[in-house]
Amino acid sequence: MPGDAVRAENQGRKRSTLTAFLKSEAADKGFDICRITKPDAIPEAPARLRQFLAEGAHGTMEWLAETAERRSDPRVLWSNVRSIVMFGMNYGPEDDPRAILSRRERGAISVYAQNRDYHDVVKGRLKEIATRFAARAGEDVKVFVDTAPVMEKPLAEKAGIGWQGKHTNLVSREYGSWLFLGSLFTTADLDFDEPERDHCGSCRACLDACPTGAFPAPYQIDARRCISYLTIEHKGPIEPELRPLIGNRIYGCDDCLAACPWNKFARSASEMKLKPRDDLKEPELNFLLTLDDAAFRTFFSGSPVKRIGRDRFVRNALIAAGNSGEKGLIPHCKALVRDASPTVRGMAIWALSRLLPRDELVAFAGQCELETDNDVLSEWEMAGVSRCMS
């Protein structure tokens, strides 16, 4: 028994030492918060994910269904994991990101995408920590940032970083809505932190702020109505009834995040790579509508916006143009009716149907080549202009 007690004491000391080392490394590498949880901390996750998928609320994100088993249980993703370390990096804006929504001639890009791709920033720092920790602990490690099948928000809640609010995003008492998350899985035994409890109370500010009604109930989201999903993940045409509600949001949406009262405790990002680029804070639509593929790639080099591709992005900019009421954008929209992409052509027609008087739209349609793409033809038809050959 004395030997067992000594071994237990030594193991406890080792856990504490490794835990302190990790948290010190996290601070040194620019993370604002680091907490630890156990691999079996989210037993409710599989059932919640199954329900979400069964309702079709994931839209066209088939990868969520394909990775459901690994996603809902970290031990399925890696059977040897013994501790999960969650990291948070603050990317808080200096001002309310909703201010740009009244400037209809400008495009609104979500705060997180206004500079370097956070995947690169966060994962690079995690790899540095993982290398030093593995050498120190003599244990195996794996790092993940967003793109892997890891339920980061529930794990972050169990680790004590914050809680999942009624908008399903993570909320922190110290950083509000603005935390990038990353995780380190390890075979090492570490000291676990206490979970954070829900502090939403009766507040429903985030739910009421959603322009498209993407929350069927508190703590539930229907991605098919979420502007972030529609402008980033969704390919092809966006449902006509949702387009006017998107406003000038051309990449993502911050409304439910920005509405949270806990942001009164938030602070702006200290990491320079996460501070917004001046040319991405309020880009002009009349510039964005001129981007061809090469110019798009150059302008958004290093930005997460680049990953959706030029055609999807210009589709979004055309929806913003149609919602703007800005007659000066009409020439750009007319030019894009002849674009190589059917998706772009269709949205250009929709934008013109909002900006041009009907007689001018009909006259312009007569100057255009007849369409063969069904989606584009349907845009003409919805605009009240027949483009079918008799």
VEXGU-245219 format. One record per residue: x, y, z of N, C-alpha, C in turn; residue in three letters. Coordinates in steps of 0.05 Angstrom, whole numbers, padded with zeros to 5 digits, always signed. Layout:
N
XYZXYZXYZALA
...
This chain:
390
+00016-00025+00000+00000+00000+00000+00017+00025+00000MET
+00038+00027+00017+00054+00051+00016+00065+00056-00012PRO
+00073+00034-00026+00083+00037-00054+00062+00048-00072GLY
+00037+00039-00069+00015+00049-00085+00011+00079-00080ASP
+00012+00087-00055+00008+00115-00048+00030+00132-00061ALA
+00055+00122-00060+00077+00137-00072+00073+00140-00102VAL
+00065+00118-00115+00061+00119-00143+00039+00138-00150ARG
+00017+00138-00135-00005+00156-00140+00004+00185-00136ALA
+00020+00190-00116+00029+00217-00111+00047+00226-00134GLU
+00064+00208-00144+00082+00215-00166+00066+00221-00191ASN
+00046+00204-00196+00029+00208-00219+00014+00234-00218GLN
+00004+00241-00194-00010+00266-00191+00009+00290-00195GLY
+00033+00287-00185+00053+00309-00189+00059+00312-00219ARG
+00062+00289-00233+00068+00291-00261+00045+00303-00277LYS
+00020+00296-00270-00003+00308-00283-00003+00338-00279ARG
+00002+00347-00255+00001+00376-00249+00024+00391-00264SER
+00047+00378-00265+00070+00390-00278+00065+00393-00308THR
+00054+00372-00321+00049+00373-00349+00026+00392-00356LEU
+00006+00393-00338-00016+00411-00342-00007+00440-00341THR
+00009+00446-00321+00020+00473-00318+00038+00481-00342ALA
+00053+00461-00352+00070+00466-00375+00054+00473-00399PHE
+00032+00458-00404+00015+00463-00427+00002+00490-00426LEU
-00008+00498-00403-00021+00523-00401-00002+00547-00403LYS
+00022+00543-00394+00043+00563-00397+00051+00566-00427SER
+00053+00543-00440+00059+00544-00469+00037+00558-00485GLU
+00012+00552-00477-00010+00564-00491-00009+00595-00489ALA
-00004+00605-00465-00002+00633-00461+00022+00645-00477ALA
+00044+00631-00478+00067+00641-00492+00062+00642-00522ASP
+00045+00624-00532+00040+00623-00561+00016+00640-00570LYS
+00006+00656-00552-00015+00675-00559-00043+00666-00555GLY
-00047+00643-00542-00075+00635-00535-00084+00649-00510PHE
-00109+00658-00511-00119+00673-00488-00130+00655-00466ASP
-00137+00630-00473-00148+00612-00452-00142+00583-00460ILE
-00137+00567-00441-00130+00539-00445-00143+00523-00422CYS
-00159+00503-00429-00172+00486-00409-00173+00457-00418ARG
-00177+00439-00400-00174+00411-00406-00198+00395-00397ILE
-00206+00376-00413-00229+00358-00407-00222+00330-00414THR
-00240+00312-00406-00235+00283-00411-00249+00275-00437LYS
-00240+00253-00449-00250+00244-00475-00280+00237-00475PRO
-00290+00228-00452-00318+00219-00451-00336+00241-00439ASP
-00328+00266-00443-00342+00288-00430-00368+00296-00444ALA
-00373+00287-00468-00397+00296-00483-00415+00272-00490ILE
-00425+00256-00471-00441+00233-00477-00467+00239-00491PRO
-00477+00264-00488-00502+00272-00501-00498+00279-00530GLU
-00474+00282-00539-00468+00291-00567-00479+00273-00589ALA
-00476+00247-00587-00485+00230-00609-00515+00233-00615PRO
-00532+00233-00594-00560+00236-00598-00568+00263-00610ALA
-00555+00284-00601-00561+00311-00611-00553+00313-00640ARG
-00530+00302-00647-00521+00302-00675-00539+00286-00693LEU
-00548+00263-00683-00566+00246-00699-00592+00261-00705ARG
-00602+00275-00685-00627+00290-00689-00623+00312-00709GLN
-00601+00327-00707-00595+00349-00725-00594+00339-00754PHE
-00581+00316-00758-00578+00305-00784-00604+00294-00795LEU
-00620+00281-00777-00645+00269-00785-00665+00291-00794ALA
-00663+00315-00783-00680+00337-00791-00671+00351-00816GLU
-00648+00343-00826-00637+00355-00850-00627+00383-00846GLY
-00623+00391-00821-00615+00418-00814-00586+00424-00822ALA
-00572+00404-00831-00544+00408-00840-00543+00417-00869HIS
-00566+00417-00883-00566+00426-00910-00550+00407-00928GLY
-00532+00419-00944-00515+00403-00962-00488+00396-00950THR
-00485+00400-00925-00459+00393-00912-00458+00363-00906MET
-00456+00347-00928-00456+00318-00925-00434+00307-00908GLU
-00412+00322-00907-00389+00313-00891-00396+00310-00861TRP
-00416+00325-00852-00425+00322-00824-00437+00294-00819LEU
-00453+00285-00839-00464+00258-00836-00443+00236-00840ALA
-00425+00241-00858-00404+00221-00864-00385+00217-00841GLU
-00381+00237-00825-00362+00235-00802-00376+00234-00775THR
-00402+00229-00775-00418+00231-00751-00408+00214-00728ALA
-00400+00189-00733-00391+00172-00712-00365+00182-00699GLU
-00346+00190-00715-00321+00201-00704-00325+00228-00691ARG
-00343+00244-00702-00348+00271-00693-00361+00271-00665ARG
-00378+00252-00660-00394+00253-00635-00379+00240-00611SER
-00357+00226-00616-00342+00213-00594-00313+00215-00600ASP
-00297+00231-00586-00269+00234-00591-00254+00207-00589PRO
-00264+00188-00574-00251+00162-00572-00253+00145-00597ARG
-00273+00151-00613-00276+00138-00639-00256+00150-00659VAL
-00252+00176-00657-00232+00190-00674-00204+00180-00667LEU
-00198+00176-00641-00172+00166-00633-00175+00151-00607TRP
-00174+00125-00608-00180+00108-00585-00161+00111-00562SER
-00136+00121-00567-00116+00123-00546-00117+00149-00530ASN
-00134+00167-00538-00135+00193-00525-00143+00191-00496VAL
-00129+00205-00478-00135+00205-00450-00142+00233-00439ARG
-00133+00253-00453-00139+00281-00445-00143+00298-00470SER
-00162+00317-00469-00167+00335-00491-00163+00363-00481ILE
-00144+00377-00493-00137+00404-00486-00150+00423-00506VAL
-00166+00441-00496-00180+00461-00513-00167+00488-00510MET
-00162+00501-00532-00149+00527-00533-00168+00548-00545PHE
-00168+00572-00535-00183+00594-00546-00166+00618-00552GLY
-00169+00629-00576-00154+00653-00584-00175+00675-00591MET
-00173+00697-00577-00192+00719-00580-00188+00733-00607ASN
-00211+00738-00622-00209+00753-00646-00230+00776-00646TYR
-00235+00786-00622-00256+00807-00619-00252+00831-00636GLY
-00273+00842-00648-00272+00866-00664-00269+00891-00647PRO
-00259+00912-00659-00257+00938-00644-00284+00952-00642GLU
-00301+00947-00662-00327+00961-00663-00349+00940-00668ASP
-00374+00949-00666-00397+00931-00672-00397+00924-00701ASP
-00394+00899-00708-00392+00891-00737-00418+00895-00752PRO
-00440+00901-00738-00466+00906-00752-00468+00934-00763ARG
-00449+00951-00757-00451+00979-00766-00451+00981-00797ALA
-00436+00963-00810-00434+00964-00839-00460+00956-00853ILE
-00478+00944-00839-00503+00934-00852-00520+00956-00863LEU
-00516+00981-00854-00531+01003-00864-00517+01016-00888SER
-00493+01008-00894-00478+01018-00917-00481+00999-00940ARG
-00503+01002-00954-00512+00981-00973-00494+00980-00998ARG
-00478+01000-01003-00459+00999-01026-00434+00984-01019GLU
-00432+00975-00994-00408+00960-00985-00416+00931-00979ARG
-00396+00914-00979-00401+00886-00972-00392+00880-00943GLY
-00408+00865-00929-00402+00858-00901-00389+00830-00900ALA
-00364+00829-00892-00350+00804-00888-00347+00798-00859ILE
-00354+00774-00851-00353+00767-00823-00326+00774-00810SER
-00327+00782-00785-00302+00791-00771-00280+00770-00773VAL
-00287+00745-00770-00266+00725-00770-00250+00722-00796TYR
-00262+00732-00818-00250+00729-00844-00237+00754-00855ALA
-00233+00774-00838-00223+00800-00848-00192+00801-00848GLN
-00179+00779-00842-00150+00779-00845-00141+00751-00851ASN
-00120+00741-00839-00109+00715-00845-00128+00693-00838ARG
-00126+00671-00852-00142+00648-00846-00135+00637-00818ASP
-00154+00637-00800-00148+00630-00772-00139+00601-00770TYR
-00148+00584-00789-00138+00556-00788-00108+00555-00788HIS
-00096+00571-00806-00067+00571-00808-00054+00583-00783ASP
-00065+00604-00772-00054+00617-00749-00055+00599-00725VAL
-00079+00588-00719-00084+00572-00695-00069+00545-00697VAL
-00071+00532-00721-00058+00506-00723-00028+00508-00722LYS
-00017+00529-00733+00012+00533-00731+00022+00535-00702GLY
+00007+00550-00686+00014+00553-00658+00010+00527-00643ARG
-00011+00512-00649-00016+00487-00636+00006+00467-00642LEU
+00015+00467-00666+00037+00448-00673+00062+00454-00658LYS
+00068+00479-00653+00091+00486-00637+00088+00476-00609GLU
+00064+00480-00597+00059+00470-00570+00061+00440-00569ILE
+00049+00427-00589+00048+00398-00589+00076+00386-00590ALA
+00093+00398-00606+00121+00388-00609+00135+00390-00582THR
+00133+00412-00569+00147+00416-00543+00134+00398-00521ARG
+00108+00396-00522+00095+00379-00502+00102+00350-00505PHE
+00101+00340-00530+00108+00312-00535+00136+00305-00526ALA
+00154+00323-00531+00182+00319-00522+00184+00319-00492ALA
+00169+00336-00479+00170+00338-00450+00156+00314-00436ARG
+00133+00307-00447+00116+00286-00434+00123+00258-00443ALA
+00135+00255-00467+00140+00228-00477+00114+00214-00485GLY
+00094+00230-00493+00068+00219-00500+00061+00228-00529GLU
+00041+00214-00540+00032+00220-00567+00012+00243-00566ASP
+00011+00259-00588-00007+00281-00589-00018+00284-00618VAL
-00042+00295-00620-00054+00303-00645-00067+00330-00642LYS
-00065+00347-00662-00077+00374-00660-00098+00377-00682VAL
-00120+00391-00675-00142+00394-00694-00152+00423-00692PHE
-00159+00434-00715-00171+00461-00717-00194+00461-00737VAL
-00219+00458-00726-00243+00463-00742-00249+00443-00764ASP
-00229+00438-00782-00235+00422-00805-00236+00392-00799THR
-00226+00383-00776-00227+00355-00768-00254+00349-00755ALA
-00262+00323-00754-00288+00317-00742-00287+00317-00711PRO
-00285+00341-00700-00284+00345-00671-00306+00365-00664VAL
-00321+00359-00644-00342+00377-00634-00330+00396-00614MET
-00318+00417-00625-00301+00435-00609-00318+00451-00588GLU
-00341+00459-00596-00357+00476-00578-00367+00461-00553LYS
-00378+00437-00557-00386+00421-00533-00361+00414-00515PRO
-00339+00408-00528-00315+00401-00513-00304+00426-00498LEU
-00306+00449-00511-00297+00473-00498-00314+00480-00474ALA
-00340+00474-00476-00358+00479-00454-00351+00461-00430GLU
-00346+00435-00436-00339+00416-00415-00312+00422-00403LYS
-00294+00435-00419-00268+00442-00408-00269+00468-00392ALA
-00291+00483-00394-00294+00507-00378-00287+00533-00392GLY
-00283+00532-00419-00277+00556-00433-00301+00575-00436ILE
-00324+00563-00439-00349+00579-00442-00372+00559-00443GLY
-00395+00569-00453-00418+00552-00456-00431+00557-00484TRP
-00445+00537-00493-00459+00540-00519-00485+00555-00514GLN
-00486+00579-00525-00510+00596-00521-00533+00587-00537GLY
-00555+00602-00535-00579+00594-00549-00576+00595-00580LYS
-00555+00609-00589-00549+00609-00618-00530+00586-00626HIS
-00524+00569-00607-00507+00544-00610-00477+00551-00611THR
-00470+00576-00611-00442+00584-00611-00431+00586-00583ASN
-00405+00586-00580-00393+00587-00554-00393+00616-00544LEU
-00399+00619-00518-00399+00645-00505-00380+00643-00481VAL
-00363+00663-00478-00344+00664-00456-00350+00689-00439SER
-00348+00685-00413-00353+00708-00395-00331+00729-00398ARG
-00307+00720-00407-00284+00739-00410-00282+00750-00438GLU
-00290+00735-00458-00285+00743-00486-00311+00744-00503TYR
-00334+00741-00490-00358+00743-00505-00360+00722-00527GLY
-00367+00730-00551-00372+00711-00573-00347+00706-00590SER
-00325+00719-00584-00303+00720-00604-00279+00703-00596TRP
-00282+00677-00599-00259+00659-00593-00256+00639-00616LEU
-00232+00637-00627-00226+00615-00645-00218+00591-00627PHE
-00226+00567-00634-00220+00544-00618-00201+00525-00633LEU
-00185+00511-00618-00168+00490-00628-00166+00469-00606GLY
-00157+00445-00613-00155+00424-00593-00130+00408-00597SER
-00120+00397-00574-00097+00379-00574-00106+00354-00559LEU
-00105+00332-00573-00111+00306-00562-00085+00293-00554PHE
-00084+00280-00530-00059+00268-00521-00064+00242-00505THR
-00044+00225-00506-00045+00201-00490-00037+00206-00461THR
-00029+00231-00455-00020+00238-00428-00043+00241-00409ALA
-00039+00235-00384-00059+00241-00363-00054+00269-00353ASP
-00075+00285-00354-00073+00313-00345-00095+00319-00326LEU
-00093+00342-00312-00114+00351-00293-00137+00363-00309ASP
-00161+00355-00303-00184+00365-00317-00196+00390-00303PHE
-00206+00408-00320-00219+00432-00309-00249+00428-00306ASP
-00262+00445-00290-00290+00443-00286-00306+00454-00310GLU
-00328+00442-00317-00344+00453-00340-00355+00480-00333PRO
-00361+00496-00354-00375+00521-00350-00405+00516-00351GLU
-00420+00532-00335-00449+00528-00336-00461+00550-00354ARG
-00485+00545-00362-00500+00563-00380-00508+00589-00366ASP
-00500+00612-00378-00507+00638-00365-00526+00654-00383HIS
-00540+00641-00401-00558+00655-00419-00583+00666-00405CYS
-00593+00651-00385-00617+00659-00371-00641+00661-00390GLY
-00656+00682-00386-00680+00686-00403-00674+00702-00428SER
-00650+00711-00432-00642+00728-00455-00646+00712-00481CYS
-00656+00726-00501-00659+00714-00528-00650+00734-00549ARG
-00631+00752-00542-00621+00772-00560-00610+00760-00586ALA
-00595+00738-00583-00583+00726-00607-00604+00714-00625CYS
-00625+00702-00614-00646+00690-00630-00662+00712-00645LEU
-00668+00734-00632-00683+00755-00644-00667+00770-00665ASP
-00640+00769-00663-00623+00784-00682-00621+00770-00709ALA
-00627+00745-00711-00623+00730-00736-00641+00741-00758CYS
-00630+00750-00780-00647+00761-00802-00664+00741-00816PRO
-00656+00716-00816-00670+00695-00832-00685+00675-00815THR
-00686+00679-00788-00700+00660-00771-00688+00632-00772GLY
-00662+00631-00768-00648+00605-00770-00649+00588-00745ALA
-00662+00599-00724-00664+00585-00699-00692+00576-00694PHE
-00699+00551-00699-00726+00542-00695-00734+00541-00665PRO
-00714+00539-00648-00718+00540-00619-00691+00547-00606ALA
-00691+00556-00581-00665+00561-00568-00648+00536-00568PRO
-00622+00540-00573-00602+00519-00574-00605+00500-00599TYR
-00620+00509-00619-00623+00494-00643-00618+00513-00667GLN
-00605+00503-00687-00600+00519-00711-00607+00502-00736ILE
-00619+00515-00755-00625+00503-00781-00606+00517-00801ASP
-00585+00503-00809-00564+00514-00826-00576+00524-00852ALA
-00597+00512-00861-00609+00519-00887-00619+00547-00888ARG
-00623+00560-00865-00632+00587-00864-00610+00606-00853ARG
-00587+00595-00847-00566+00611-00835-00549+00625-00857CYS
-00545+00651-00854-00531+00666-00874-00502+00657-00876ILE
-00490+00649-00855-00462+00639-00856-00461+00614-00874SER
-00480+00596-00869-00481+00572-00886-00487+00579-00915TYR
-00507+00596-00920-00515+00603-00947-00493+00616-00963LEU
-00478+00634-00950-00458+00649-00965-00431+00635-00967THR
-00427+00614-00950-00401+00601-00950-00403+00572-00959ILE
-00420+00556-00947-00421+00527-00953-00439+00520-00976GLU
-00461+00535-00980-00481+00528-01000-00472+00535-01028HIS
-00473+00515-01046-00466+00519-01074-00491+00525-01090LYS
-00488+00537-01113-00510+00542-01130-00528+00565-01121GLY
-00552+00567-01133-00570+00589-01126-00579+00588-01097PRO
-00584+00611-01085-00595+00613-01059-00625+00618-01062ILE
-00641+00606-01044-00670+00607-01047-00679+00637-01049GLU
-00697+00643-01069-00705+00670-01074-00716+00685-01050PRO
-00731+00671-01033-00744+00684-01010-00723+00693-00989GLU
-00699+00681-00989-00679+00687-00969-00661+00710-00979LEU
-00659+00714-01005-00640+00734-01016-00644+00762-01004ARG
-00669+00772-01003-00672+00799-00992-00664+00802-00963PRO
-00665+00779-00948-00659+00780-00920-00629+00780-00915LEU
-00613+00773-00935-00584+00771-00932-00572+00799-00932ILE
-00585+00819-00944-00575+00846-00943-00549+00848-00958GLY
-00529+00860-00945-00503+00863-00958-00482+00844-00946ASN
-00491+00823-00933-00472+00804-00921-00462+00785-00944ARG
-00436+00788-00950-00425+00773-00973-00408+00749-00965ILE
-00401+00747-00939-00386+00724-00930-00391+00722-00900TYR
-00409+00703-00893-00414+00699-00864-00433+00720-00853GLY
-00438+00717-00827-00457+00736-00813-00449+00736-00784CYS
-00448+00760-00772-00441+00763-00744-00464+00771-00726ASP
-00488+00773-00737-00510+00785-00722-00516+00772-00695ASP
-00518+00745-00695-00525+00732-00670-00502+00733-00650CYS
-00478+00733-00660-00454+00736-00642-00453+00764-00630LEU
-00456+00784-00648-00454+00812-00639-00476+00820-00620ALA
-00499+00807-00622-00522+00815-00605-00519+00806-00576ALA
-00500+00788-00570-00498+00776-00543-00489+00797-00523CYS
-00504+00800-00501-00497+00820-00480-00470+00814-00467PRO
-00461+00789-00468-00435+00782-00455-00412+00795-00470TRP
-00416+00806-00493-00395+00820-00508-00386+00845-00494ASN
-00401+00854-00474-00393+00879-00459-00366+00873-00444LYS
-00360+00848-00440-00335+00841-00427-00313+00834-00447PHE
-00320+00833-00473-00300+00825-00493-00280+00847-00498ALA
-00258+00840-00510-00237+00859-00517-00228+00853-00545ARG
-00216+00872-00558-00208+00868-00586-00183+00850-00587SER
-00180+00837-00610-00158+00818-00614-00131+00831-00611ALA
-00113+00816-00598-00085+00826-00595-00067+00814-00616SER
-00074+00792-00628-00058+00779-00648-00060+00795-00674GLU
-00038+00806-00684-00038+00823-00707-00049+00809-00732MET
-00044+00783-00735-00054+00769-00759-00084+00766-00759LYS
-00097+00771-00736-00126+00769-00734-00140+00796-00735LEU
-00124+00818-00734-00136+00845-00737-00144+00849-00766LYS
-00166+00863-00770-00177+00865-00797-00159+00881-00816PRO
-00157+00871-00841-00144+00887-00862-00163+00910-00869ARG
-00151+00933-00874-00168+00956-00881-00185+00952-00905ASP
-00174+00937-00925-00190+00934-00950-00211+00912-00948ASP
-00212+00898-00925-00232+00877-00922-00253+00885-00901LEU
-00250+00908-00889-00269+00917-00869-00295+00927-00882LYS
-00293+00942-00903-00317+00953-00917-00312+00954-00947GLU
-00307+00932-00960-00301+00932-00989-00325+00942-01005PRO
-00319+00957-01026-00340+00968-01043-00351+00947-01063GLU
-00377+00945-01065-00389+00925-01083-00381+00930-01112LEU
-00378+00956-01120-00371+00961-01148-00343+00952-01155ASN
-00326+00947-01135-00300+00934-01140-00303+00904-01140PHE
-00317+00893-01120-00319+00864-01118-00333+00851-01142LEU
-00351+00866-01154-00365+00855-01177-00348+00854-01203LEU
-00324+00866-01202-00306+00865-01225-00286+00843-01223THR
-00286+00827-01201-00265+00808-01197-00268+00783-01215LEU
-00247+00778-01231-00246+00752-01245-00231+00733-01227ASP
-00227+00709-01236-00215+00689-01218-00188+00696-01208ASP
-00171+00706-01226-00143+00714-01218-00144+00737-01198ALA
-00160+00757-01204-00161+00780-01186-00173+00772-01159ALA
-00192+00754-01159-00204+00744-01134-00183+00730-01117PHE
-00168+00713-01129-00147+00698-01114-00126+00716-01103ARG
-00119+00736-01119-00098+00755-01109-00109+00772-01086THR
-00133+00783-01089-00144+00801-01069-00148+00786-01043PHE
-00157+00761-01044-00163+00746-01020-00141+00726-01012PHE
-00117+00731-01022-00094+00714-01015-00090+00713-00984SER
-00089+00688-00973-00086+00685-00945-00111+00687-00929GLY
-00133+00694-00942-00159+00698-00928-00176+00673-00930SER
-00192+00667-00910-00211+00644-00913-00231+00648-00934PRO
-00236+00672-00943-00255+00678-00964-00247+00663-00990VAL
-00222+00660-00994-00211+00649-01018-00222+00620-01023LYS
-00228+00606-01002-00234+00578-01005-00262+00573-01018ARG
-00279+00593-01018-00306+00588-01030-00305+00592-01060ILE
-00283+00604-01070-00280+00608-01099-00294+00633-01109GLY
-00284+00642-01132-00294+00668-01143-00323+00667-01150ARG
-00334+00646-01162-00361+00645-01171-00381+00648-01148ASP
-00377+00632-01127-00395+00633-01104-00393+00661-01091ARG
-00369+00672-01090-00366+00698-01077-00380+00720-01093PHE
-00377+00720-01120-00390+00740-01136-00420+00736-01135VAL
-00430+00711-01133-00458+00706-01129-00468+00722-01104ARG
-00453+00720-01082-00460+00734-01058-00460+00765-01062ASN
-00439+00775-01076-00437+00803-01081-00461+00813-01098ALA
-00470+00796-01116-00493+00804-01133-00519+00805-01117LEU
-00521+00787-01097-00545+00789-01080-00544+00815-01064ILE
-00520+00822-01054-00517+00848-01040-00524+00871-01059ALA
-00515+00869-01084-00521+00890-01103-00551+00893-01107ALA
-00564+00870-01110-00593+00871-01114-00608+00883-01090GLY
-00596+00880-01067-00609+00891-01043-00601+00920-01037ASN
-00582+00930-01052-00570+00956-01046-00587+00980-01055SER
-00601+00977-01077-00615+01000-01088-00597+01019-01103GLY
-00571+01011-01106-00551+01028-01118-00552+01025-01149GLU
-00561+01046-01163-00563+01045-01192-00535+01044-01205LYS
-00516+01054-01191-00489+01054-01202-00477+01026-01206GLY
-00490+01006-01194-00480+00978-01196-00492+00964-01221LEU
-00511+00977-01234-00525+00964-01256-00506+00955-01279ILE
-00487+00972-01287-00469+00963-01309-00453+00938-01301PRO
-00444+00936-01277-00430+00912-01268-00448+00887-01269HIS
-00473+00891-01260-00492+00868-01261-00498+00860-01290CYS
-00501+00879-01307-00506+00873-01336-00482+00857-01347LYS
-00458+00865-01341-00435+00851-01352-00434+00822-01342ALA
-00443+00818-01317-00442+00791-01306-00464+00772-01316LEU
-00484+00783-01329-00504+00766-01342-00491+00749-01364VAL
-00468+00758-01374-00454+00743-01394-00430+00727-01383ARG
-00429+00724-01356-00407+00710-01343-00407+00680-01351ASP
-00384+00668-01349-00382+00639-01356-00397+00621-01336ALA
-00400+00631-01311-00413+00614-01290-00443+00618-01291SER
-00458+00596-01293-00488+00598-01292-00497+00609-01266PRO
-00484+00603-01244-00492+00613-01218-00490+00644-01217THR
-00468+00654-01228-00464+00683-01230-00484+00696-01248VAL
-00489+00684-01271-00508+00695-01290-00536+00697-01277ARG
-00544+00675-01263-00570+00675-01250-00573+00697-01230GLY
-00553+00701-01213-00555+00722-01192-00553+00749-01204MET
-00539+00752-01227-00538+00778-01240-00566+00786-01250ALA
-00581+00766-01261-00608+00771-01270-00626+00780-01246ILE
-00623+00766-01224-00639+00772-01200-00632+00801-01191TRP
-00606+00808-01190-00598+00834-01181-00611+00856-01200ALA
-00610+00851-01226-00621+00870-01244-00651+00873-01241LEU
-00664+00850-01235-00693+00851-01231-00700+00869-01207SER
-00682+00873-01189-00686+00891-01166-00678+00920-01171ARG
-00660+00923-01190-00648+00950-01195-00660+00964-01219LEU
-00670+00949-01238-00680+00961-01263-00710+00963-01263LEU
-00722+00984-01275-00750+00984-01280-00757+00961-01300PRO
-00781+00951-01299-00787+00927-01315-00783+00931-01345ARG
-00790+00954-01356-00787+00958-01385-00757+00958-01393ASP
-00740+00968-01375-00711+00968-01381-00700+00939-01379GLU
-00711+00924-01360-00702+00896-01357-00710+00880-01382LEU
-00735+00884-01391-00744+00869-01415-00727+00877-01439VAL
-00721+00903-01442-00705+00911-01464-00677+00899-01463ALA
-00666+00899-01440-00639+00887-01436-00640+00857-01442PHE
-00660+00844-01433-00663+00815-01438-00662+00809-01468ALA
-00675+00826-01484-00676+00822-01512-00648+00824-01526GLY
-00629+00836-01512-00602+00839-01522-00584+00815-01515GLN
-00594+00798-01496-00578+00776-01486-00582+00751-01502CYS
-00562+00735-01503-00565+00709-01516-00585+00691-01501GLU
-00598+00674-01515-00617+00655-01502-00602+00636-01484LEU
-00613+00631-01461-00600+00613-01442-00607+00584-01447GLU
-00588+00567-01440-00593+00538-01441-00592+00525-01413THR
-00583+00541-01393-00581+00530-01366-00608+00534-01352ASP
-00619+00513-01341-00646+00514-01330-00648+00533-01306ASN
-00627+00533-01289-00628+00551-01266-00628+00581-01275ASP
-00613+00587-01296-00612+00614-01306-00639+00622-01319VAL
-00650+00603-01334-00676+00608-01346-00697+00613-01325LEU
-00696+00599-01303-00715+00603-01282-00712+00630-01269SER
-00688+00641-01268-00684+00668-01258-00698+00689-01276GLU
-00696+00685-01302-00710+00703-01320-00740+00701-01316TRP
-00749+00676-01313-00778+00672-01309-00788+00685-01284GLU
-00772+00681-01262-00780+00694-01236-00780+00724-01238MET
-00763+00734-01256-00761+00763-01260-00784+00773-01278ALA
-00800+00754-01288-00823+00761-01305-00816+00765-01334GLY
-00793+00754-01343-00784+00758-01370-00781+00731-01383VAL
-00795+00725-01404-00794+00700-01418-00769+00699-01435SER
-00753+00678-01431-00729+00675-01448-00729+00648-01463ARG
-00752+00636-01465-00755+00611-01478-00760+00615-01508CYS
-00749+00598-01524-00753+00600-01553-00781+00590-01559MET
-00796+00604-01576-00823+00596-01583-00823+00575-01605SER
